[in-house]
Amino acid sequence: MTQKLKANVSLVFSLLLCVNVSFSQDTLVLNKAEAEAIFLQNNLFLLAENLSISKAEANLIQAKVWPNPTLTLDQVNLWKPKSIEGQELVPPLSGDFGRNQQFGVSIEQLILTAGKRRKLMALEKVGVEQSKHYFEEVLRSLKIEFRAQLNQLNYLQTYKTIYENQLTSINQLTESYKRQVEAGFLDKGEYIRLKASALEILNDIHTLENELNEVEHNLKQLMNLPSTTVFELKAEGLAVNREKLNDLNIKALVDTAHNNRPDYQISKLQEDYAEKYLAVERAERVPNLALIGEYNRGDAIYTDFVGFGIAIDLPVFNRNRGNIKIAELEIQQAQLNQQFVTSGIEKEVSLAVMQFRRALDFIQQIDEDYESELDQILTAYTQNFMNKNIDLIQYLDFLEAYLENKNIILQAAVELRNKAEELNYAVGKDIIE
């Protein structure tokens, strides 16, 4: 197991020990670290992929063993000839066993020549390393998907809460207007307009709930949670640490990606695997040797015959040229693939840095106090509307602008988190927490 895998496993167990999960009627309340610990522990696809490492290690074990010897029993006569003038043709071996009986016993051991066993072991060792990096690549892909779903869940939960708060406020105004309309103090038109606004907000909440259900479904699938579980995400650990984010050096990040991205390591191992595969195929040109030991009873001029021999294929027709050519082409393919992966990593890192900087620039243009000012102004608008200082149209116009601006702020935050995760994915390491 690589150091990175060991670190991931240690992280999982340490996080699981620290998880403080709140259960209430199948409700899970988790922060980001706690949710990720459950994901790493329970994800069925990761568990299945981890078995591929064990399979590769089993192949290495198999490559180490020698071929089994072959035991042959033949030339057994099923009937015994009669004695000639009372003399035994073949004396017994023990008691009456073997009297006038012919049979042959041989044992054959295949000897792999040209270092085939050693070369096959070297090939399977590369296969084990490939399996470990394939697992890391699956983990890397699933982690960015999981974290994106967490970011979306946080956005939808927060935005839904904003709408629910405004629905409560609109409903209170609607009840107040209803009493005044019934008392004859107000025209019914404004009351109906308020009810229409409440219905629009309620419809938006319904849409958000549908989106929430879909995201929760995806997360429960990734975390292998029961379908009845309600998942609530705490905001803890979701904010992006913005310190020194403008000093991201693309060249240094590309170097980091070469050291940490499993797909790059896989591309290097593919060439190594192809070279060792070529060595195995070239070794197959050399015939294997079979050592033979033979015992024959009652045949030819000896009652008990013990002999030794060897067997070897004559490489007259098959010199394994086709498989050797395939292995040589595999090396060329692996070299081209590594160049493709290397070029792709440079472009991916560069694009991820550029997109992250744009998301960071946008969110930095939003005044830190702007969101709280929006809340204060909405409270003032609501009070002025109740005091008849502004009309219904002015109030609803600001309410619409308030909800749109809240959405822009939330979208900017989730965009920054997603772009940070995409940069981490491109580099192959969590450089932005």
N, C-alpha and C positions, 0 to 999 in steps of 0.2 A: 504494500500500500504506500502511495507517494506521501510526501510530507503535507502536500495540500489537502489530500483526502483525509489524512489523520487530523489536520487542523479543522476541517469541516465537521468530522465526526465529534471531535472534542467540543466544538462550538454548539452542536446540536444538544449534546447532553448537558452542557453547562447552562444553556438557555432553558432547557426543560426543567432543570432544578430550580431556576429562578422564576419560572412562569407563575404569575399570580392571576389565575383565571377566575372570573366571576360567573357562576352558573345561576340562572334563574329561569325556570321553566324552559329548558333547552336553549337558553340564551348564552352566547359566548361574548364576553367583553374583553378584548385583547388590544395590546399595543402592537406596533409593527414587529418588534423583536420576538414577542411571544407568538404571534401568528406565523412568523417565518420558522420558528423552532418546530411548531407542529407540522408545517408544510414539509420541512426537511425530514422529519421523523416518519410521516405517514404517507407521503405521496407514493401511490402504487407504481407509477411509471419509473420513479427513481429506484424503488425496491426491486422491480423487475430488471432494470438496467444493471443494477449492482451485481446481479447473478451472472452477467456476462463476464465479469472479472473472474469469478470463481470458475466459470467454464474455461476461460483462457489458462488459468493456473492448472486446471485439470489436464489440459492439452500438454502443458509443459511437463507435468508428472508422467504422462504417457510417453512423451518423447524420450524420457530418460531410461526407460526400461529396455532390456534386451529382448529380441524375438524369442519366443518359447521354442524349446527343442521339440523335434518331431520323433515320436516313437512308433515304429512299424513292426507288426507281427504278420508274417506271411509264410508261404510255402507249407502250410499246415495240411497234412493228408488226413482226410476224414475217415479213412479206413486203414487198418493195419495189415500189411502183407504177412503171409504165413512164413514160419521159420523154414529154413532149408536144412534138411537132414537133422532137425532138432537143434540147429544152431540159431542163435538170435542174430537178426540182421543189425539191430541197433540195441545196445543194452539200455536198461532204464537209467534215468538220472537219479531218482530217489524212490525207493520202494518199487512200485510198479509203474510209476509215472515216466513216460517217455519211451517205454519199451516199443521197439519197432516203429517209432514215431519220428517223422521228419517235420522240422519247422525252422523258420529263420526269424531272428530278431535284429533290428537295426535302430540306431538312434542318430539323429541328424541335427546339427546345430548350425544355424545361419550366422555367418560373421559379416557384419556390415563393413564394407571397405571404404577407403577414401574419406574417412572421417564423417560419414553420413550421419551417424547418431549425434555427434558433437554439433554438426552444422544444423541439424534439425532442432536440437535443443536451443541453439542460438536464435533460430527463427521463431520458436515459440515464446522465447523470452521477450522478443520484440512484440509479439502478439499480446502478451500480458500487459506491457506498457501501453499499447494501443487501446486495449479495453479500458484501462484506467482513465486515459485521456478522453475516450468516447463518453465515459460516465460523467466526467467533468464538463464536457460540452453539453450533454443533456441537462445537467444541473444548471449550467450557465443560461441556457435557453429558457428553462422553466422558471428560473428566478426572476428574469426580467418580465416574463409574462405575469408571474404572481405579484410582483411589486407594482406593475401597472394597474392590475386589478385592485390592489389595495388603495392606490392613489385615486382611482375612479370611485371606489366605495366611499372614501373620505369626502370627496367632492360632492357626491350625490347626497350623502347623509347631511352634510352642512347646508347645502342648498335647499334641501327639503325642510330643514328646521327653520330657515329664513322664511320660506313660503308659509309654513304652519303658523309662525308668529304673526305674519301679516294677515293670514286668514282669521286668526283670533281677533285681531284689531278691527278688521272689516266687519266681522260678525257683531262685535260690540256696537260699532257705529250703526249697523243695520237695525239692531234691536232698538237703539235709541231713536232712530228715524221712524221706525214702525210705530212706536208709542206716540210720537208727535204727529204722525200722519193720522192715526186713529183719533187723536184729540182735535184734529182740524187745524193744526198750526203750520203744517208744511204740505207742499204739493207732493203727490204720490210719485211723480216722475223721478225725483232724486232718490227716493227709496228704492225704486225698481232698478235704477242705475247702480246703486250700491250692491243690490242682490246679484246683478249681472257680474259685477267685478268679483264678488265672492265666489260665484260659480266658475269664473275663468281661473281664479287661483286654485280652486279645488280641482279643476281639470289638470292644471299644471302639476299639482301634487300627485295626482293619479298617474301621470306620465312618468314622473320621477320615481314613483314606487315600482312601476314596471321595470324601469332601468335598474333600480336597486335589486329587484328580485333576480334579474339576469346576472348581475355582477356577483351577488351572493351565491348563486348556483355555480358559477365558474370557480369561485373561491372554495366552496365546499367540495367541489370535484378535485381541485388541486390539493386540498388539505385532507381529503378522505374523511369528511365529517358526515354525520347522518343528515338526511334531507330535511328533517324537522328542526334542525338547529338554526337559530337566529343569530347572525354574526354581526356584532357591533364593534367598530374600530375606534380606538382612542387616538387622539391626535398626537400623542406622545411619540417622538422619534420620527415624525414625518417631515418636519421642517428641514430645509436644505441649509447646511452650514455655508454661508457666503464668504467666509474669510479666505483671502488670497485666491479667489476663483478667477480673477482677471489675469493671473500670471501663468496660465496653463501653457506649457511648452509642448508643441506638437511632436517635435523630434523625440523628446524625453518620453512622451506618452506612447509613441510608436515602439520605442525600445522596451518600455514596460509591457506593452501588448505582446511583443515577441517572447518575453519571458513568462507570461502568464496565460495567454490565450491557448486553450487546449486544441483548437483547430490548427493553429500554427505548429504546435508540437506533434500533432497527428500527421501533418504534411511532411515533417522531417522524418518521422518514424516510417512513413510509407516508403520513402526512398531507402531507408535502412532495411526495412522488411524486404523490399524488392531485391536489394543486393544480396541479402542472405538467402533469399529464395533462388537466386541465380546460382549461388554457391552449391545449394542442395541439388539443383538440376544438373549442374556440371559434374557433381560427384556421382550422379546416377549413370554417367557414361561408363564408370568403372564397375564391372560385374561384381556382385557379392560372392562370397566364398561359403561353401557349405562343407563342414567337417562331418564325416560319417564313420561310425563304429558299428561293426556287424558281427553277429554270432549266428552260425548256421550249424544245425545238427542233422546228421544222417544224409548229407548231400555229398556228392563227388567222392573223393578218395579219403576224406577225413570224417570221422564220426563227429568230432567237435571242431568246428572251424571258427576262428576269430580273425577278423580282418579289419583293415582301416582304409579309408579312401577320402577323396575330396570331390566336390562337384562345383562347377563354375559355368555360368552362361557365356557363350561365345558371342561377342558383340559384332556379329556379321551384318545383320539387317537393321537393328535398332541401335543407333548411337545417341538417342534422345535429343536430336537436333531441333525438333519442333518445340519441345518444352523449353529448351535453352533459349531459343529465339523469342518465345513468349516472355520469358523472364527478363531478357534484355529490353524488350519493349515496355515491360512494366517499370523498369528503372527510368526510361525516358518519360513515361507518363507521370511518374512520381515527381520527377524534376520539374516538369512543366506545371504540375499542380501546385508545387511549393512556390514557384514564381507567381502563379495566379493568386494564391492565398496571401503571399507577402505584399503584393501590389494592392490587393483588396483591403488588407488591414490598414495600410497607410491612408487610403481614401476614406475608409470608414471612420478612423480616428479623426481625420481632418474635418469631415462633415459633422461628426458628433460634437466636436469642439465649437465649430461655427454655430450650430443650432443651439447649443447650450448658452453661448455668449449672447445670442439674440434674445433668448428667453430671459436671461438675466438682465440684459439691458432694458427690456420692456418692463419687467417688474420693478426695476430700480427707478423708473420714471413715475411710478405711482407713489404719491406722497404717503409716508408711513401713517400719518394721522387722518388720511382721507376716508378710510372705512369708518372710523369712529365718528368723523364729522357727518358722514351720510346718516348714521343712526341718530345723531343728535338733531339734524335738520328734519328727518322724517318725524321724529317725536314732536318737533315744533310745528310742522305742517299739520299733523293730526290734531294738535291742540288748537291751532288757528282755525282749522276747519270746523271743529266743534263749537268754537266761539264765534263763527260766522265771519271771521276776518278774511277768509278766502272761500271761493266757491268750490263746488264738487269737481268741476273740470280741472281746476288748478291742482287740487289735491290728488286726483287720480293720475294726472300727467306726471307729477313728481313721484308718485308711488311706482309707476311704470319705469321711470328713469332710475329709481332707487334699485329696483329688482334687476334691471339690466346691468347697472354698474357693479352690483354685488356679484353677479355672474361673471363679469369681466375679471374682477379681482380674484375670484375663486379659480377661474380658468387659467389665469396667469400663474397662480401658485402651483396648480396641478401640472401645467405645462413645464414649469421649471423642474419639478420633481421628476417628471417623465424624461426630460432631456438629460438630467443628471444620471438617471439609471441607464439611458442609452449610451452615455459616455462611459459609464462603468462597464457596460457590456462590451463596448468597442475596445476598451483597454484590457478587459479580462480581470479587473481588480476593482474593488470598491475604493476609488480614490476620492469620491465625494460622498460624505455621509449625510 
